[in-house]
Amino acid sequence: MRAWLEINLSNFRWNIKSLQEKIGNKKLIGVVKANAYGMGAVRLTRELKKCGVDFFVVATVEEGIELRNEGIDDNILILGGVFNEDLKLVEEYNLQIALNSLEQLKYINNQMLNIKCHLKIETGMGRVGFNDLDIKLLKKYIEKNKVKNIVGVYSHLSVSDEECDESYSYTENQVKKFNDFEGIDTIKYRHLLNSGGILNYCGEDNGNYVRAGIIQYGICGEKYIDGFKPVVKFKSKILFIKVLAEDSDISYGRTAHLKKGDMVATISAGYADGFRRSISNKGFIKINGVKCFVTGRVCMDMFMVKIPEVLKNKIEVGNEVTLYDDNIIEVAKLSDTITYEIFTGIGKRVKRIYIEEKL
């Protein structure tokens, strides 16, 4: 095995239980879109079910069908929007959809499709959803046509994980707009809070559900959360070791230069596996707990590190190395991106290994 993700299920369940304690009488929706942020949607959905979670969110019809085909018969909501030509599949697999327009509701009604819908109301994300005028037209249509398939209402917070007065004020205004939705208390599923919202605004909204995404892995707002546990480690192995016989340039573009006598290890993972090319010559991995800095540009299937003196004569081909663990946030910063993109960028050929460890 050349590269793998090690996913600690004990820590994952710990985080879910911690979330459930925090949200009190609200219920948790497990966000398992994008293959559960790259960790394996089917397996982590089953782990969530062990914790009493019975509502799940995906982004696409295909993701919902995958869970259904694996025997997941609970509520599954597609948040990413669905085109009309796919609605018959939604009905066939008993999936629920995020409703973003009156036109789509009319289509569903005219085609007599039995599909449960969650109204997305625009509170400040600026992406999709019903504004105030849209909501008035929607309510008239619902009353006139006696529409019965609206089961949920939700919105999405855009800066709930940011800690500054402007973001606090903006988010509180979003919460107020959600709470002011007329008749909200009569709707079965009401959900506004995302990971940042759960941490910072729990109890301020009129929702009875929350959506837990990146927080399931112990991270939110590009920092680790006190009281939560890390879940994911990205690992590989040493493929090749050499001591340079002369001064040498390393990898594509000759961006790194090492001296005669330096030891270099080639690692069996690359950017096709999700090890970011953007950390070439500035990121690090760990071998036996020691930082080893990436030397030269990361290649598609492998990359090189300079071995420090303390590790010389202590490593060999086949040794396990840790690419990402508690440095995942630093990797994201070095790559000018966010942990979400790092997680979801782990390639399909990287095997997912699920472990149980005593807490």
C-alpha positions as YAML, in Angstrom:
chain: A
units: angstrom
residues:
- id: 1
  name: MET
  ca: [0.00, 0.00, 0.00]
- id: 2
  name: ARG
  ca: [1.64, 3.21, -1.19]
- id: 3
  name: ALA
  ca: [-0.61, 5.89, 0.32]
- id: 4
  name: TRP
  ca: [-3.62, 5.81, 2.63]
- id: 5
  name: LEU
  ca: [-5.92, 7.85, 4.83]
- id: 6
  name: GLU
  ca: [-6.14, 6.65, 8.41]
- id: 7
  name: ILE
  ca: [-9.55, 7.56, 9.83]
- id: 8
  name: ASN
  ca: [-10.02, 7.18, 13.57]
- id: 9
  name: LEU
  ca: [-13.62, 6.09, 14.12]
- id: 10
  name: SER
  ca: [-13.37, 6.32, 17.90]
- id: 11
  name: ASN
  ca: [-12.41, 9.98, 17.66]
- id: 12
  name: PHE
  ca: [-15.11, 10.56, 15.04]
- id: 13
  name: ARG
  ca: [-17.81, 9.19, 17.35]
- id: 14
  name: TRP
  ca: [-16.37, 11.20, 20.25]
- id: 15
  name: ASN
  ca: [-16.83, 14.37, 18.21]
- id: 16
  name: ILE
  ca: [-20.39, 13.46, 17.26]
- id: 17
  name: LYS
  ca: [-21.32, 12.78, 20.88]
- id: 18
  name: SER
  ca: [-19.70, 16.10, 21.88]
- id: 19
  name: LEU
  ca: [-21.79, 17.87, 19.24]
- id: 20
  name: GLN
  ca: [-24.98, 16.22, 20.43]
- id: 21
  name: GLU
  ca: [-24.28, 17.38, 23.99]
- id: 22
  name: LYS
  ca: [-23.65, 20.92, 22.77]
- id: 23
  name: ILE
  ca: [-26.82, 21.26, 20.69]
- id: 24
  name: GLY
  ca: [-29.14, 20.11, 23.48]
- id: 25
  name: ASN
  ca: [-32.66, 19.38, 22.28]
- id: 26
  name: LYS
  ca: [-31.85, 20.03, 18.63]
- id: 27
  name: LYS
  ca: [-31.06, 17.09, 16.36]
- id: 28
  name: LEU
  ca: [-27.98, 16.63, 14.24]
- id: 29
  name: ILE
  ca: [-27.89, 16.28, 10.48]
- id: 30
  name: GLY
  ca: [-24.73, 14.54, 9.29]
- id: 31
  name: VAL
  ca: [-23.20, 16.28, 6.28]
- id: 32
  name: VAL
  ca: [-21.65, 13.49, 4.19]
- id: 33
  name: LYS
  ca: [-21.41, 15.26, 0.83]
- id: 34
  name: ALA
  ca: [-18.23, 15.02, -1.26]
- id: 35
  name: ASN
  ca: [-17.68, 11.48, 0.01]
- id: 36
  name: ALA
  ca: [-17.93, 12.73, 3.62]
- id: 37
  name: TYR
  ca: [-15.26, 15.35, 2.89]
- id: 38
  name: GLY
  ca: [-13.12, 12.64, 1.37]
- id: 39
  name: MET
  ca: [-13.36, 10.22, 4.31]
- id: 40
  name: GLY
  ca: [-15.87, 7.74, 2.88]
- id: 41
  name: ALA
  ca: [-19.57, 8.62, 2.88]
- id: 42
  name: VAL
  ca: [-20.98, 5.11, 3.29]
- id: 43
  name: ARG
  ca: [-18.78, 4.13, 6.22]
- id: 44
  name: LEU
  ca: [-19.14, 7.43, 8.08]
- id: 45
  name: THR
  ca: [-22.90, 7.48, 7.52]
- id: 46
  name: ARG
  ca: [-23.04, 4.12, 9.25]
- id: 47
  name: GLU
  ca: [-20.92, 5.48, 12.11]
- id: 48
  name: LEU
  ca: [-23.28, 8.45, 12.41]
- id: 49
  name: LYS
  ca: [-26.22, 6.06, 12.60]
- id: 50
  name: LYS
  ca: [-24.50, 4.31, 15.52]
- id: 51
  name: CYS
  ca: [-24.61, 7.69, 17.28]
- id: 52
  name: GLY
  ca: [-28.35, 8.04, 16.70]
- id: 53
  name: VAL
  ca: [-28.18, 10.33, 13.65]
- id: 54
  name: ASP
  ca: [-31.00, 9.63, 11.19]
- id: 55
  name: PHE
  ca: [-30.78, 12.57, 8.77]
- id: 56
  name: PHE
  ca: [-28.03, 13.06, 6.19]
- id: 57
  name: VAL
  ca: [-27.04, 15.71, 3.68]
- id: 58
  name: VAL
  ca: [-25.41, 15.13, 0.29]
- id: 59
  name: ALA
  ca: [-24.71, 17.49, -2.60]
- id: 60
  name: THR
  ca: [-25.84, 15.48, -5.64]
- id: 61
  name: VAL
  ca: [-28.41, 12.95, -6.76]
- id: 62
  name: GLU
  ca: [-25.62, 10.43, -7.35]
- id: 63
  name: GLU
  ca: [-24.37, 10.78, -3.78]
- id: 64
  name: GLY
  ca: [-27.87, 10.15, -2.47]
- id: 65
  name: ILE
  ca: [-28.34, 7.08, -4.67]
- id: 66
  name: GLU
  ca: [-25.01, 5.67, -3.45]
- id: 67
  name: LEU
  ca: [-26.26, 5.76, 0.14]
- id: 68
  name: ARG
  ca: [-29.61, 4.23, -0.82]
- id: 69
  name: ASN
  ca: [-27.85, 1.40, -2.70]
- id: 70
  name: GLU
  ca: [-25.85, 0.69, 0.46]
- id: 71
  name: GLY
  ca: [-29.02, 0.24, 2.51]
- id: 72
  name: ILE
  ca: [-29.24, 3.70, 4.11]
- id: 73
  name: ASP
  ca: [-33.00, 4.23, 4.37]
- id: 74
  name: ASP
  ca: [-33.03, 7.40, 6.52]
- id: 75
  name: ASN
  ca: [-33.79, 10.97, 5.45]
- id: 76
  name: ILE
  ca: [-31.35, 12.13, 2.77]
- id: 77
  name: LEU
  ca: [-31.43, 15.75, 1.60]
- id: 78
  name: ILE
  ca: [-29.70, 16.94, -1.57]
- id: 79
  name: LEU
  ca: [-28.39, 20.43, -0.87]
- id: 80
  name: GLY
  ca: [-26.57, 21.04, -4.13]
- id: 81
  name: GLY
  ca: [-29.65, 21.67, -6.25]
- id: 82
  name: VAL
  ca: [-31.27, 19.28, -8.71]
- id: 83
  name: PHE
  ca: [-32.08, 19.85, -12.37]
- id: 84
  name: ASN
  ca: [-35.61, 18.99, -13.48]
- id: 85
  name: GLU
  ca: [-34.47, 16.09, -15.67]
- id: 86
  name: ASP
  ca: [-33.17, 14.31, -12.53]
- id: 87
  name: LEU
  ca: [-36.28, 14.72, -10.40]
- id: 88
  name: LYS
  ca: [-37.74, 11.34, -11.35]
- id: 89
  name: LEU
  ca: [-34.61, 9.73, -9.90]
- id: 90
  name: VAL
  ca: [-35.13, 11.79, -6.75]
- id: 91
  name: GLU
  ca: [-38.65, 10.43, -6.45]
- id: 92
  name: GLU
  ca: [-37.60, 6.86, -7.26]
- id: 93
  name: TYR
  ca: [-34.95, 6.83, -4.51]
- id: 94
  name: ASN
  ca: [-37.07, 8.74, -1.99]
- id: 95
  name: LEU
  ca: [-34.61, 11.61, -1.69]
- id: 96
  name: GLN
  ca: [-35.41, 15.13, -0.50]
- id: 97
  name: ILE
  ca: [-34.32, 18.28, -2.30]
- id: 98
  name: ALA
  ca: [-33.38, 21.86, -1.57]
- id: 99
  name: LEU
  ca: [-35.95, 24.00, -3.37]
- id: 100
  name: ASN
  ca: [-34.48, 27.21, -4.75]
- id: 101
  name: SER
  ca: [-37.19, 28.49, -7.11]
- id: 102
  name: LEU
  ca: [-40.94, 28.68, -7.54]
- id: 103
  name: GLU
  ca: [-40.53, 27.44, -11.11]
- id: 104
  name: GLN
  ca: [-39.18, 24.12, -9.87]
- id: 105
  name: LEU
  ca: [-42.00, 23.72, -7.37]
- id: 106
  name: LYS
  ca: [-44.48, 24.32, -10.21]
- id: 107
  name: TYR
  ca: [-42.72, 21.68, -12.29]
- id: 108
  name: ILE
  ca: [-42.89, 19.15, -9.45]
- id: 109
  name: ASN
  ca: [-46.57, 19.92, -8.91]
- id: 110
  name: ASN
  ca: [-47.46, 19.77, -12.61]
- id: 111
  name: GLN
  ca: [-45.65, 16.45, -13.04]
- id: 112
  name: MET
  ca: [-47.35, 15.13, -9.87]
- id: 113
  name: LEU
  ca: [-44.00, 14.06, -8.43]
- id: 114
  name: ASN
  ca: [-43.97, 12.92, -4.82]
- id: 115
  name: ILE
  ca: [-40.86, 14.76, -3.63]
- id: 116
  name: LYS
  ca: [-40.26, 16.30, -0.22]
- id: 117
  name: CYS
  ca: [-38.77, 19.80, -0.43]
- id: 118
  name: HIS
  ca: [-36.83, 22.08, 1.90]
- id: 119
  name: LEU
  ca: [-37.23, 25.78, 1.09]
- id: 120
  name: LYS
  ca: [-33.90, 27.58, 0.87]
- id: 121
  name: ILE
  ca: [-34.35, 31.15, 2.01]
- id: 122
  name: GLU
  ca: [-31.74, 33.80, 1.20]
- id: 123
  name: THR
  ca: [-30.46, 35.42, 4.38]
- id: 124
  name: GLY
  ca: [-27.10, 36.69, 3.17]
- id: 125
  name: MET
  ca: [-25.08, 33.94, 1.51]
- id: 126
  name: GLY
  ca: [-25.83, 35.34, -1.95]
- id: 127
  name: ARG
  ca: [-25.83, 31.96, -3.62]
- id: 128
  name: VAL
  ca: [-29.27, 30.41, -4.12]
- id: 129
  name: GLY
  ca: [-32.64, 30.69, -2.45]
- id: 130
  name: PHE
  ca: [-35.85, 32.71, -2.06]
- id: 131
  name: ASN
  ca: [-35.70, 36.44, -1.32]
- id: 132
  name: ASP
  ca: [-38.58, 38.31, 0.35]
- id: 133
  name: LEU
  ca: [-40.51, 38.87, -2.89]
- id: 134
  name: ASP
  ca: [-39.99, 35.26, -4.00]
- id: 135
  name: ILE
  ca: [-41.33, 34.03, -0.65]
- id: 136
  name: LYS
  ca: [-44.54, 36.06, -1.03]
- id: 137
  name: LEU
  ca: [-45.16, 34.60, -4.50]
- id: 138
  name: LEU
  ca: [-44.28, 31.13, -3.23]
- id: 139
  name: LYS
  ca: [-46.75, 31.31, -0.36]
- id: 140
  name: LYS
  ca: [-49.54, 32.44, -2.68]
- id: 141
  name: TYR
  ca: [-48.85, 29.49, -4.97]
- id: 142
  name: ILE
  ca: [-48.73, 27.02, -2.06]
- id: 143
  name: GLU
  ca: [-52.03, 28.26, -0.66]
- id: 144
  name: LYS
  ca: [-53.77, 28.35, -4.03]
- id: 145
  name: ASN
  ca: [-52.63, 24.86, -5.07]
- id: 146
  name: LYS
  ca: [-52.74, 23.27, -1.60]
- id: 147
  name: VAL
  ca: [-49.13, 22.12, -1.92]
- id: 148
  name: LYS
  ca: [-48.30, 19.53, 0.76]
- id: 149
  name: ASN
  ca: [-44.71, 18.52, -0.01]
- id: 150
  name: ILE
  ca: [-42.86, 21.37, 1.76]
- id: 151
  name: VAL
  ca: [-41.35, 19.65, 4.79]
- id: 152
  name: GLY
  ca: [-38.37, 21.86, 5.60]
- id: 153
  name: VAL
  ca: [-36.92, 25.35, 5.60]
- id: 154
  name: TYR
  ca: [-33.27, 26.27, 5.87]
- id: 155
  name: SER
  ca: [-30.60, 28.82, 5.12]
- id: 156
  name: HIS
  ca: [-26.80, 28.96, 5.24]
- id: 157
  name: LEU
  ca: [-24.46, 31.15, 7.29]
- id: 158
  name: SER
  ca: [-21.54, 32.65, 5.39]
- id: 159
  name: VAL
  ca: [-19.19, 33.93, 8.13]
- id: 160
  name: SER
  ca: [-20.29, 32.07, 11.26]
- id: 161
  name: ASP
  ca: [-16.76, 30.76, 11.85]
- id: 162
  name: GLU
  ca: [-15.10, 34.19, 11.64]
- id: 163
  name: GLU
  ca: [-14.28, 36.00, 14.86]
- id: 164
  name: CYS
  ca: [-14.67, 39.75, 14.37]
- id: 165
  name: ASP
  ca: [-17.39, 42.26, 15.21]
- id: 166
  name: GLU
  ca: [-18.45, 42.71, 11.59]
- id: 167
  name: SER
  ca: [-18.90, 38.95, 11.10]
- id: 168
  name: TYR
  ca: [-20.77, 38.64, 14.39]
- id: 169
  name: SER
  ca: [-23.16, 41.40, 13.36]
- id: 170
  name: TYR
  ca: [-23.65, 39.94, 9.86]
- id: 171
  name: THR
  ca: [-24.36, 36.45, 11.20]
- id: 172
  name: GLU
  ca: [-26.75, 37.70, 13.85]
- id: 173
  name: ASN
  ca: [-28.67, 39.48, 11.07]
- id: 174
  name: GLN
  ca: [-28.80, 36.22, 9.09]
- id: 175
  name: VAL
  ca: [-30.13, 34.42, 12.17]
- id: 176
  name: LYS
  ca: [-32.80, 37.10, 12.63]
- id: 177
  name: LYS
  ca: [-33.93, 36.81, 8.98]
- id: 178
  name: PHE
  ca: [-34.26, 33.06, 9.40]
- id: 179
  name: ASN
  ca: [-36.16, 33.39, 12.67]
- id: 180
  name: ASP
  ca: [-38.51, 35.95, 11.11]
- id: 181
  name: PHE
  ca: [-39.64, 33.57, 8.38]
- id: 182
  name: GLU
  ca: [-43.42, 33.54, 8.81]
- id: 183
  name: GLY
  ca: [-44.78, 30.26, 10.10]
- id: 184
  name: ILE
  ca: [-41.37, 28.74, 10.69]
- id: 185
  name: ASP
  ca: [-42.51, 26.92, 13.83]
- id: 186
  name: THR
  ca: [-45.06, 24.91, 11.82]
- id: 187
  name: ILE
  ca: [-42.46, 23.37, 9.49]
- id: 188
  name: LYS
  ca: [-41.13, 19.92, 10.37]
- id: 189
  name: TYR
  ca: [-37.43, 20.36, 9.59]
- id: 190
  name: ARG
  ca: [-35.81, 23.72, 10.34]
- id: 191
  name: HIS
  ca: [-32.04, 24.07, 10.00]
- id: 192
  name: LEU
  ca: [-29.72, 27.05, 9.81]
- id: 193
  name: LEU
  ca: [-26.59, 26.36, 11.84]
- id: 194
  name: ASN
  ca: [-23.53, 24.96, 10.09]
- id: 195
  name: SER
  ca: [-20.27, 24.02, 11.84]
- id: 196
  name: GLY
  ca: [-19.38, 27.60, 12.78]
- id: 197
  name: GLY
  ca: [-22.97, 28.30, 13.71]
- id: 198
  name: ILE
  ca: [-23.07, 25.34, 16.08]
- id: 199
  name: LEU
  ca: [-19.98, 26.61, 17.88]
- id: 200
  name: ASN
  ca: [-20.88, 30.28, 18.05]
- id: 201
  name: TYR
  ca: [-24.65, 30.77, 17.70]
- id: 202
  name: CYS
  ca: [-26.31, 27.65, 19.10]
- id: 203
  name: GLY
  ca: [-29.54, 28.56, 20.87]
- id: 204
  name: GLU
  ca: [-30.09, 31.82, 18.98]
- id: 205
  name: ASP
  ca: [-32.02, 30.32, 16.06]
- id: 206
  name: ASN
  ca: [-35.50, 28.82, 15.68]
- id: 207
  name: GLY
  ca: [-34.15, 25.66, 14.08]
- id: 208
  name: ASN
  ca: [-34.73, 22.19, 15.46]
- id: 209
  name: TYR
  ca: [-31.86, 20.63, 13.48]
- id: 210
  name: VAL
  ca: [-28.23, 21.61, 12.85]
- id: 211
  name: ARG
  ca: [-25.92, 20.58, 10.00]
- id: 212
  name: ALA
  ca: [-22.53, 19.28, 11.11]
- id: 213
  name: GLY
  ca: [-19.85, 19.26, 8.40]
- id: 214
  name: ILE
  ca: [-16.13, 19.87, 8.89]
- id: 215
  name: ILE
  ca: [-16.67, 20.05, 12.65]
- id: 216
  name: GLN
  ca: [-17.16, 16.27, 12.66]
- id: 217
  name: TYR
  ca: [-13.41, 16.02, 12.13]
- id: 218
  name: GLY
  ca: [-12.49, 18.30, 15.02]
- id: 219
  name: ILE
  ca: [-11.80, 21.38, 12.87]
- id: 220
  name: CYS
  ca: [-13.69, 24.59, 12.19]
- id: 221
  name: GLY
  ca: [-12.66, 28.02, 10.97]
- id: 222
  name: GLU
  ca: [-9.13, 26.81, 10.20]
- id: 223
  name: LYS
  ca: [-8.40, 25.82, 13.77]
- id: 224
  name: TYR
  ca: [-8.77, 22.80, 16.02]
- id: 225
  name: ILE
  ca: [-11.68, 22.85, 18.43]
- id: 226
  name: ASP
  ca: [-11.07, 22.47, 22.16]
- id: 227
  name: GLY
  ca: [-12.63, 19.27, 23.48]
- id: 228
  name: PHE
  ca: [-12.80, 17.62, 20.04]
- id: 229
  name: LYS
  ca: [-10.41, 15.02, 18.69]
- id: 230
  name: PRO
  ca: [-8.50, 14.82, 15.36]
- id: 231
  name: VAL
  ca: [-9.84, 12.12, 13.07]
- id: 232
  name: VAL
  ca: [-7.66, 11.99, 9.94]
- id: 233
  name: LYS
  ca: [-4.06, 11.18, 9.08]
- id: 234
  name: PHE
  ca: [-2.67, 10.97, 5.54]
- id: 235
  name: LYS
  ca: [0.20, 8.49, 5.32]
- id: 236
  name: SER
  ca: [2.62, 7.02, 2.80]
- id: 237
  name: LYS
  ca: [5.96, 5.19, 2.65]
- id: 238
  name: ILE
  ca: [9.56, 5.83, 1.72]
- id: 239
  name: LEU
  ca: [10.09, 4.56, -1.81]
- id: 240
  name: PHE
  ca: [13.78, 5.32, -2.29]
- id: 241
  name: ILE
  ca: [16.73, 6.72, -0.31]
- id: 242
  name: LYS
  ca: [20.01, 8.07, -1.59]
- id: 243
  name: VAL
  ca: [23.02, 10.04, -0.41]
- id: 244
  name: LEU
  ca: [24.05, 12.56, -3.03]
- id: 245
  name: ALA
  ca: [27.42, 11.81, -4.63]
- id: 246
  name: GLU
  ca: [27.67, 15.41, -5.83]
- id: 247
  name: ASP
  ca: [25.85, 18.74, -5.62]
- id: 248
  name: SER
  ca: [22.45, 18.14, -7.26]
- id: 249
  name: ASP
  ca: [19.27, 19.83, -8.43]
- id: 250
  name: ILE
  ca: [16.04, 18.17, -7.31]
- id: 251
  name: SER
  ca: [12.81, 17.58, -9.27]
- id: 252
  name: TYR
  ca: [11.09, 19.47, -12.07]
- id: 253
  name: GLY
  ca: [12.24, 22.98, -12.75]
- id: 254
  name: ARG
  ca: [15.43, 22.58, -10.70]
- id: 255
  name: THR
  ca: [13.91, 24.65, -7.90]
- id: 256
  name: ALA
  ca: [15.85, 22.93, -5.10]
- id: 257
  name: HIS
  ca: [19.60, 22.53, -4.78]
- id: 258
  name: LEU
  ca: [21.28, 20.12, -2.35]
- id: 259
  name: LYS
  ca: [24.91, 19.47, -1.52]
- id: 260
  name: LYS
  ca: [27.12, 16.42, -1.82]
- id: 261
  name: GLY
  ca: [26.51, 14.16, 1.14]
- id: 262
  name: ASP
  ca: [22.89, 15.26, 1.71]
- id: 263
  name: MET
  ca: [20.41, 12.42, 2.15]
- id: 264
  name: VAL
  ca: [17.19, 12.50, 0.11]
- id: 265
  name: ALA
  ca: [14.14, 10.25, 0.48]
- id: 266
  name: THR
  ca: [11.54, 9.83, -2.24]
- id: 267
  name: ILE
  ca: [7.99, 9.41, -0.89]
- id: 268
  name: SER
  ca: [5.37, 7.34, -2.67]
- id: 269
  name: ALA
  ca: [2.62, 9.96, -3.02]
- id: 270
  name: GLY
  ca: [2.11, 13.03, -5.16]
- id: 271
  name: TYR
  ca: [-0.39, 15.67, -6.18]
- id: 272
  name: ALA
  ca: [-2.59, 13.07, -7.92]
- id: 273
  name: ASP
  ca: [-3.04, 11.56, -4.47]
- id: 274
  name: GLY
  ca: [-3.84, 14.90, -2.86]
- id: 275
  name: PHE
  ca: [-0.41, 15.88, -1.57]
- id: 276
  name: ARG
  ca: [-0.42, 19.51, -2.60]
- id: 277
  name: ARG
  ca: [2.03, 20.72, -5.24]
- id: 278
  name: SER
  ca: [1.63, 24.20, -3.72]
- id: 279
  name: ILE
  ca: [3.74, 23.20, -0.70]
- id: 280
  name: SER
  ca: [6.77, 22.38, -2.85]
- id: 281
  name: ASN
  ca: [9.92, 23.65, -1.12]
- id: 282
  name: LYS
  ca: [8.01, 24.91, 1.93]
- id: 283
  name: GLY
  ca: [5.87, 22.14, 3.43]
- id: 284
  name: PHE
  ca: [6.98, 19.26, 5.60]
- id: 285
  name: ILE
  ca: [6.09, 15.69, 6.49]
- id: 286
  name: LYS
  ca: [6.99, 13.64, 9.55]
- id: 287
  name: ILE
  ca: [9.22, 10.58, 9.68]
- id: 288
  name: ASN
  ca: [9.47, 9.02, 13.13]
- id: 289
  name: GLY
  ca: [7.95, 12.25, 14.44]
- id: 290
  name: VAL
  ca: [10.73, 14.41, 12.93]
- id: 291
  name: LYS
  ca: [9.93, 17.17, 10.45]
- id: 292
  name: CYS
  ca: [11.39, 16.55, 6.98]
- id: 293
  name: PHE
  ca: [10.95, 19.42, 4.52]
- id: 294
  name: VAL
  ca: [9.66, 18.94, 0.99]
- id: 295
  name: THR
  ca: [12.56, 19.47, -1.43]
- id: 296
  name: GLY
  ca: [11.85, 20.42, -5.02]
- id: 297
  name: ARG
  ca: [8.51, 20.39, -6.75]
- id: 298
  name: VAL
  ca: [5.94, 17.76, -5.79]
- id: 299
  name: CYS
  ca: [5.42, 15.37, -8.71]
- id: 300
  name: MET
  ca: [2.21, 13.64, -9.76]
- id: 301
  name: ASP
  ca: [3.03, 10.36, -8.01]
- id: 302
  name: MET
  ca: [5.94, 11.10, -5.66]
- id: 303
  name: PHE
  ca: [7.98, 13.83, -4.02]
- id: 304
  name: MET
  ca: [11.30, 14.22, -2.25]
- id: 305
  name: VAL
  ca: [12.33, 15.34, 1.23]
- id: 306
  name: LYS
  ca: [15.71, 16.17, 2.69]
- id: 307
  name: ILE
  ca: [16.53, 13.88, 5.60]
- id: 308
  name: PRO
  ca: [17.89, 15.72, 8.65]
- id: 309
  name: GLU
  ca: [21.02, 14.48, 10.44]
- id: 310
  name: VAL
  ca: [19.03, 13.09, 13.36]
- id: 311
  name: LEU
  ca: [17.34, 10.53, 11.06]
- id: 312
  name: LYS
  ca: [20.36, 9.38, 9.07]
- id: 313
  name: ASN
  ca: [21.03, 5.67, 9.58]
- id: 314
  name: LYS
  ca: [17.59, 5.36, 11.22]
- id: 315
  name: ILE
  ca: [15.34, 5.04, 8.17]
- id: 316
  name: GLU
  ca: [14.92, 2.56, 5.34]
- id: 317
  name: VAL
  ca: [12.79, 1.93, 2.27]
- id: 318
  name: GLY
  ca: [9.26, 0.98, 3.27]
- id: 319
  name: ASN
  ca: [9.18, 3.08, 6.45]
- id: 320
  name: GLU
  ca: [5.83, 4.74, 7.13]
- id: 321
  name: VAL
  ca: [5.67, 8.53, 6.90]
- id: 322
  name: THR
  ca: [2.94, 10.99, 7.92]
- id: 323
  name: LEU
  ca: [2.00, 13.53, 5.27]
- id: 324
  name: TYR
  ca: [-0.88, 15.32, 7.01]
- id: 325
  name: ASP
  ca: [-2.03, 15.09, 10.61]
- id: 326
  name: ASP
  ca: [-2.04, 18.00, 13.03]
- id: 327
  name: ASN
  ca: [-0.27, 20.07, 10.35]
- id: 328
  name: ILE
  ca: [-3.33, 20.05, 8.07]
- id: 329
  name: ILE
  ca: [-4.21, 23.66, 8.90]
- id: 330
  name: GLU
  ca: [-0.64, 24.76, 8.21]
- id: 331
  name: VAL
  ca: [-0.75, 22.90, 4.88]
- id: 332
  name: ALA
  ca: [-3.92, 24.78, 3.98]
- id: 333
  name: LYS
  ca: [-2.34, 28.13, 4.82]
- id: 334
  name: LEU
  ca: [0.82, 27.34, 2.86]
- id: 335
  name: SER
  ca: [-1.40, 26.39, -0.09]
- id: 336
  name: ASP
  ca: [-3.48, 29.57, 0.23]
- id: 337
  name: THR
  ca: [-6.63, 27.50, 0.65]
- id: 338
  name: ILE
  ca: [-8.81, 25.93, 3.37]
- id: 339
  name: THR
  ca: [-8.90, 22.56, 5.08]
- id: 340
  name: TYR
  ca: [-12.10, 21.66, 3.20]
- id: 341
  name: GLU
  ca: [-10.21, 21.70, -0.09]
- id: 342
  name: ILE
  ca: [-7.30, 19.74, 1.38]
- id: 343
  name: PHE
  ca: [-9.62, 17.02, 2.69]
- id: 344
  name: THR
  ca: [-11.77, 16.73, -0.42]
- id: 345
  name: GLY
  ca: [-8.68, 16.77, -2.65]
- id: 346
  name: ILE
  ca: [-7.39, 13.42, -1.39]
- id: 347
  name: GLY
  ca: [-7.45, 11.19, -4.48]
- id: 348
  name: LYS
  ca: [-9.50, 8.07, -5.13]
- id: 349
  name: ARG
  ca: [-6.42, 5.86, -5.37]
- id: 350
  name: VAL
  ca: [-5.60, 6.66, -1.73]
- id: 351
  name: LYS
  ca: [-7.03, 3.82, 0.32]
- id: 352
  name: ARG
  ca: [-9.25, 4.69, 3.29]
- id: 353
  name: ILE
  ca: [-8.30, 2.73, 6.39]
- id: 354
  name: TYR
  ca: [-10.66, 2.82, 9.37]
- id: 355
  name: ILE
  ca: [-9.17, 2.28, 12.82]
- id: 356
  name: GLU
  ca: [-10.51, 1.98, 16.33]
- id: 357
  name: GLU
  ca: [-8.33, 3.38, 19.10]
- id: 358
  name: LYS
  ca: [-9.03, 3.66, 22.81]
- id: 359
  name: LEU
  ca: [-9.66, 7.26, 23.78]
...
